[in-house]
Amino acid sequence: MSDTRTPLFTPVLIGGCLIMLISFSIRASFGVFQIPIATEFNWPRAEFSMAIAIQNLAWGFGQPIFGAIAERMGDRKAIILGALAYAAGLVLSSIAVTPEGHQFYEILVGFGIAGTGFGVILAVVGRASSDKNRSMSLAIATAAGSAGQVFGAPLAEWLLSTMSWQNVFVLFAAAILLSLFALPLMRAPQTASKAELEESLGAILGKAFRDPSYTLIFLGFFSCGYQLAFITAHFPALITEMCGAIDPSGTLASIGVTSTSALGAISISLIGLANIGGTLMAGYLGNRYSKRYLLAGIYVARTIAAAAFIFFPITPTSVIVFSVVMGALWLATVPLTSGLVAHIYGLRYMGTLYGIVFFSHQLGAFLGVWLGGRLYDIYGNYTAVWWVGVGVGAFSAIVHLPIKEVPLGQRIAQAIA
């Protein structure tokens, strides 16, 4: 869609933002349940960590599947299936009393996030946007997920003070079903070129898989998943156990944050709040500068921030500073990575192609969450797994540099000529 008069805020963008807001409010809260569930059942930390890890892996497997469903059967049908799976997984998890039960039902939750999250929603938003507005539209939709993160963890922490974690899961299941009221807004026009429409999914997948740039994008997104999922799942517990005491006469105490547990929930909210600005800035810059270089810069900044945080003593002040810095870089990779896929490989099969790339993200997420719990049980702290995250962040910064940021069709035509 090249008409520059197309408005930035379309009904599709508004509807997509609402669904992402609710979906990611719930998804971002799971770290808050880490200690209550492990304590109630007297489980090792690795057990519930494995459940969240499986959720992330199922999200990764489900993303290209739901992308293909959306492209074959329609976007709204894919979103409905995702919401139903999400709600079913939450309700069934609320009655599970074994680690295996939680781990199995998190497969449904992961598929639910896939159907109501980045892959499907961003593909619809991307098709409904003009070329001029696409990068910013993708950033706004991604920022809506960040806004969900602002509210999700503190809301879960507050609800846990008034009801059992089982009832919170049921309440969240009802919330994700209510998000379906935004579906009438989700009508995106077909914006693919004639050549893209005539090309089969198998043909474009074959071209992408043979393209080294697609492989580099796939590999580079791994560390993003590792860092984000580890922090979402384990950062509240890390702060609860490793952070220095909160000064009872200080600013935090004066606003009601009197325990490191409360600070852990607030930190996730701060990350989400800072990420709204960071993601929007990434969308703005993505329209003007090379996406691969912007991505490399984000991963370098994350690596430095993570290394500095764990190297120095963890205090309430360092937690707040790190949360804001990491938040500004948190999902800034998503509009740039999805925009890079759309730019190089076209809009027709963006959902499936981005979904496959996102699978790498979720492989990293699985490893980050599971390894966090496993190494915690071995060493009694999160230091070792944190340094692994520093290393994979540096790796991602490097692999983005050789990506050829030119449409694949144009490169093929130039090679033939």
C-alpha positions in Angstrom: 0.0 0.0 0.0 1.9 3.0 -1.2 -0.7 5.7 -0.8 0.9 8.2 1.6 -2.5 9.7 2.5 -3.4 6.5 4.4 -3.8 7.5 8.1 -1.4 6.0 10.6 -4.1 5.1 13.1 -6.4 2.7 11.2 -9.2 0.5 12.7 -6.9 -2.5 12.2 -4.1 -0.8 14.2 -6.5 0.1 17.1 -8.0 -3.4 17.2 -4.6 -5.0 17.1 -3.3 -2.8 19.9 -6.3 -3.8 22.1 -5.7 -7.5 21.6 -2.0 -7.2 22.1 -2.5 -5.2 25.3 -4.6 -7.9 26.9 -2.6 -10.8 25.6 0.7 -9.4 26.8 -0.6 -8.2 30.1 -1.3 -11.8 31.0 1.9 -13.2 29.4 4.1 -10.7 31.2 2.7 -11.7 34.6 3.9 -15.3 34.8 7.1 -14.5 36.6 5.1 -13.2 39.5 3.6 -16.7 40.0 7.0 -18.3 40.2 7.4 -18.2 44.0 3.7 -18.7 45.0 3.2 -21.8 43.0 6.6 -23.3 43.9 6.0 -22.6 47.6 2.5 -24.0 47.6 3.5 -27.3 46.1 7.1 -27.3 47.5 8.6 -27.7 44.0 12.1 -27.0 43.0 12.4 -23.7 41.1 13.1 -25.6 37.9 9.6 -27.2 37.8 7.6 -24.1 37.2 10.4 -22.6 35.2 10.0 -25.6 32.8 6.3 -24.9 32.5 7.1 -21.3 31.4 9.9 -22.5 29.2 7.5 -25.0 27.5 5.0 -22.1 27.1 7.6 -20.1 25.2 8.6 -23.0 23.0 4.9 -23.7 22.2 4.6 -20.1 21.3 7.5 -20.4 18.9 6.1 -23.6 17.3 2.6 -22.1 17.1 3.7 -18.8 15.5 4.3 -20.0 11.9 1.3 -22.3 12.3 -1.0 -19.5 13.2 0.6 -17.3 10.6 -0.3 -19.9 7.9 -3.8 -20.3 9.3 -4.3 -16.5 9.1 -3.1 -16.5 5.5 -5.2 -19.5 4.4 -8.3 -19.2 6.5 -8.4 -15.5 7.6 -6.8 -13.4 10.3 -9.8 -13.3 12.6 -10.3 -17.1 12.6 -6.6 -17.4 13.7 -7.1 -14.9 16.5 -10.3 -16.7 17.7 -8.5 -20.0 17.8 -5.6 -18.4 19.7 -7.9 -16.8 22.3 -9.7 -20.1 22.9 -6.4 -22.0 23.3 -5.1 -19.3 25.7 -8.2 -19.3 27.9 -8.3 -23.1 28.0 -4.7 -23.4 29.0 -5.2 -20.9 31.8 -8.3 -22.6 33.2 -6.7 -26.0 33.1 -3.5 -24.7 34.7 -5.6 -23.4 37.6 -6.6 -26.9 38.5 -3.3 -28.6 37.9 -1.5 -29.9 41.0 1.6 -31.6 39.4 4.5 -30.1 37.6 3.7 -32.3 34.6 0.2 -30.9 34.5 1.4 -27.3 34.5 4.0 -28.1 31.9 1.4 -29.8 29.6 -1.2 -27.1 29.8 1.3 -24.3 29.1 1.4 -25.8 25.6 -2.1 -24.4 25.1 -1.1 -21.1 26.7 1.9 -20.8 24.3 -0.3 -21.5 21.3 -2.8 -19.0 22.6 -0.1 -16.3 22.7 0.9 -17.2 19.2 -2.6 -16.6 17.9 -3.1 -13.3 19.8 0.4 -12.0 19.6 3.1 -10.7 17.3 3.0 -13.0 14.3 -0.7 -12.7 13.4 -1.4 -9.2 14.7 1.7 -7.6 13.1 1.1 -9.2 9.8 -2.4 -7.8 9.7 -1.2 -4.3 10.8 1.6 -4.4 8.3 -0.8 -5.2 5.4 -3.2 -2.4 6.5 -0.4 0.2 6.6 1.0 2.4 3.9 4.7 2.0 3.0 5.4 5.3 4.7 3.6 4.3 7.9 4.4 0.6 8.2 7.5 0.8 10.4 5.7 3.1 12.8 2.5 1.1 12.8 4.4 -2.1 13.7 6.1 -0.1 16.5 2.8 1.1 17.9 1.3 -2.4 17.9 4.4 -3.7 19.6 4.3 -0.9 22.1 0.7 -1.9 23.0 2.2 -5.2 24.1 4.6 -3.3 26.2 1.8 -1.3 27.7 0.3 -4.7 28.7 3.5 -5.4 30.5 3.2 -2.2 32.5 -0.1 -3.4 34.0 0.2 -7.2 33.9 2.8 -7.9 36.6 1.6 -5.3 39.2 -2.0 -6.4 38.5 -1.1 -10.0 39.1 0.8 -9.1 42.3 -2.2 -7.1 43.6 -4.7 -9.8 42.7 -2.5 -12.4 44.5 -2.9 -10.3 47.7 -6.7 -10.6 47.4 -7.3 -14.1 46.0 -5.5 -17.4 45.2 -3.3 -17.8 42.1 -5.8 -20.3 40.7 -8.6 -17.6 40.7 -6.2 -15.1 39.1 -5.6 -17.6 36.2 -9.4 -18.0 35.7 -9.8 -14.2 35.7 -7.1 -13.8 33.1 -8.8 -16.5 31.0 -12.0 -14.4 31.0 -10.0 -11.3 30.0 -8.4 -12.9 26.9 -11.9 -13.9 25.7 -13.1 -10.4 26.2 -10.4 -9.2 23.8 -12.3 -10.8 21.0 -14.7 -7.9 21.0 -12.0 -6.0 19.1 -12.3 -8.5 16.2 -14.7 -6.4 14.0 -11.9 -3.9 13.6 -9.5 -6.5 12.3 -10.1 -6.2 8.5 -6.9 -5.7 6.5 -6.9 -5.2 2.7 -4.7 -7.4 0.5 -1.6 -5.3 -0.3 0.6 -7.8 -1.9 1.9 -7.2 -5.4 0.7 -9.3 -8.3 3.9 -11.2 -8.4 3.6 -12.0 -4.6 0.0 -13.2 -5.1 1.1 -15.5 -7.9 3.9 -17.0 -5.8 3.2 -20.0 -3.6 4.1 -20.3 0.0 6.4 -23.1 -0.8 8.2 -21.1 -3.4 8.9 -18.1 -1.1 9.9 -20.3 1.7 12.4 -22.1 -0.5 13.9 -18.7 -1.6 14.0 -17.5 2.0 15.7 -20.6 3.3 18.4 -20.4 0.6 19.0 -16.8 1.4 21.9 -16.3 4.0 20.3 -13.1 5.2 17.2 -15.0 6.4 19.4 -17.4 8.3 21.2 -14.5 10.0 17.9 -12.9 11.0 16.8 -16.2 12.4 20.0 -16.7 14.4 20.0 -13.1 15.6 16.6 -13.2 17.1 17.6 -16.1 19.4 19.2 -13.9 22.0 16.3 -11.5 22.1 14.1 -14.4 23.2 16.7 -15.7 25.7 17.0 -12.3 27.5 13.4 -11.2 27.5 11.9 -14.6 28.6 14.6 -15.0 31.3 13.9 -11.6 32.7 10.1 -11.9 32.5 10.2 -15.3 34.3 13.0 -14.9 36.8 13.7 -11.2 37.3 11.1 -10.7 40.0 12.5 -13.7 41.9 16.1 -12.5 41.3 15.3 -9.2 42.8 13.4 -10.7 45.7 16.4 -12.8 46.7 19.5 -10.9 45.6 18.6 -7.2 45.9 19.7 -5.2 48.8 17.1 -4.1 51.4 14.8 -1.2 50.6 15.4 1.9 52.8 12.2 2.2 55.0 12.7 6.0 55.0 13.4 6.3 51.2 11.4 7.2 48.2 10.4 3.7 47.3 9.0 3.0 50.7 7.1 6.3 50.7 5.2 5.2 47.6 4.3 1.8 49.0 7.2 -0.3 47.7 8.5 -1.7 51.0 9.7 -5.2 50.0 12.0 -6.6 47.3 9.1 -8.8 46.2 7.0 -5.7 45.4 10.1 -4.1 43.7 10.4 -7.2 41.5 6.8 -6.8 40.2 7.4 -3.0 39.8 10.5 -3.7 37.8 8.6 -5.6 35.1 6.2 -2.7 35.0 9.0 -0.2 34.6 10.5 -2.3 31.8 7.2 -2.2 30.0 6.7 1.5 30.5 10.2 2.4 29.2 9.7 0.1 26.3 6.7 2.0 25.0 9.0 4.9 24.3 11.9 2.7 23.1 9.7 0.7 20.7 8.1 3.9 19.2 11.6 5.4 18.8 12.7 2.2 17.0 9.7 2.4 14.6 10.6 6.1 13.9 14.2 5.3 13.3 13.4 2.2 11.2 11.7 4.4 8.6 14.9 6.5 8.2 18.0 4.3 8.9 19.2 0.8 8.2 17.2 -1.7 10.3 20.2 -4.2 10.5 22.4 -1.5 12.0 19.8 -0.4 14.4 19.3 -4.0 15.5 23.0 -4.5 16.0 23.1 -1.3 18.1 20.2 -2.5 20.3 21.9 -5.8 21.0 25.2 -4.1 21.9 23.4 -1.7 24.3 21.6 -4.7 25.9 24.9 -6.6 26.4 26.5 -3.6 28.1 23.6 -3.0 30.3 23.3 -6.6 31.4 27.0 -7.0 32.1 27.1 -3.8 34.2 24.0 -4.8 36.2 25.4 -8.2 37.3 29.0 -7.0 37.8 28.1 -4.4 40.4 26.1 -5.0 43.7 22.4 -5.3 43.1 20.6 -2.4 44.9 17.1 -1.0 44.6 18.6 1.9 42.6 20.5 -0.4 40.2 17.3 -2.4 39.7 15.3 0.7 38.7 18.1 2.0 36.4 18.5 -1.4 34.7 14.7 -1.8 34.3 14.5 1.6 32.5 17.5 1.0 30.3 16.6 -2.6 29.4 13.0 -1.5 28.9 14.0 1.1 26.3 15.6 -1.7 24.4 13.1 -4.5 25.2 10.8 -5.0 22.3 12.5 -2.4 20.1 13.8 -5.3 18.1 10.3 -6.5 17.1 9.2 -3.8 14.7 12.7 -3.7 13.2 12.9 -7.5 12.7 9.3 -7.8 11.4 9.8 -4.8 9.2 13.1 -6.3 7.8 11.3 -9.5 6.9 8.5 -7.6 5.2 11.0 -5.4 3.3 13.1 -8.2 2.1 10.5 -10.9 1.4 7.3 -9.0 0.8 3.9 -8.8 2.6 2.0 -11.8 1.2 3.5 -14.4 3.5 4.9 -12.1 6.1 3.0 -13.9 8.9 4.6 -17.2 8.1 8.0 -15.9 7.4 8.1 -13.8 10.5 6.6 -16.7 12.5 9.6 -18.9 11.5 12.1 -16.3 12.5 10.1 -15.8 15.8 10.6 -19.6 16.4 14.3 -18.8 16.9 13.3 -16.1 19.4 11.2 -18.7 21.3 14.0 -21.3 21.2 16.1 -18.7 23.0 13.1 -18.0 25.4 12.8 -21.7 26.2 16.5 -21.9 27.0 16.6 -18.7 29.0 13.6 -19.7 31.2 14.6 -23.4 31.7 18.3 -22.7 32.2 17.4 -20.0 34.7 15.6 -22.4 36.9 18.1 -25.3 36.4 21.2 -23.3 37.2 19.4 -21.6 40.1 18.8 -25.1 41.6 22.5 -26.0 41.1 24.2 -22.8 42.2 21.5 -21.1 44.4 21.6 -17.9 42.3 21.1 -16.5 38.8 24.6 -15.2 38.2 25.8 -17.9 35.8 22.7 -17.9 33.6 22.8 -14.1 33.5 26.4 -14.1 32.0 25.2 -16.6 29.3 22.7 -14.0 28.3 25.4 -11.4 28.0 27.3 -13.7 25.6 24.3 -14.4 23.4 23.5 -10.7 23.2 27.0 -10.0 21.8 26.5 -12.8 19.3 23.3 -11.3 18.0 24.9 -7.9 17.6 27.6 -9.5 15.3 25.3 -11.6 13.1 23.1 -8.7 12.1 25.9 -6.8 10.4 26.2 -9.0 7.2 22.4 -9.0 6.4 21.7 -7.7 2.9 18.9 -5.2 3.4 17.6 -5.3 -0.2 14.3 -6.9 -1.4 15.0 -10.5 -2.4 13.3 -10.0 -5.8 15.4 -7.1 -6.6 18.6 -9.0 -5.7 17.5 -11.9 -7.9 16.8 -9.6 -10.8 20.2 -7.9 -10.4 21.9 -11.3 -10.3 20.1 -12.4 -13.5 20.9 -9.1 -15.3 
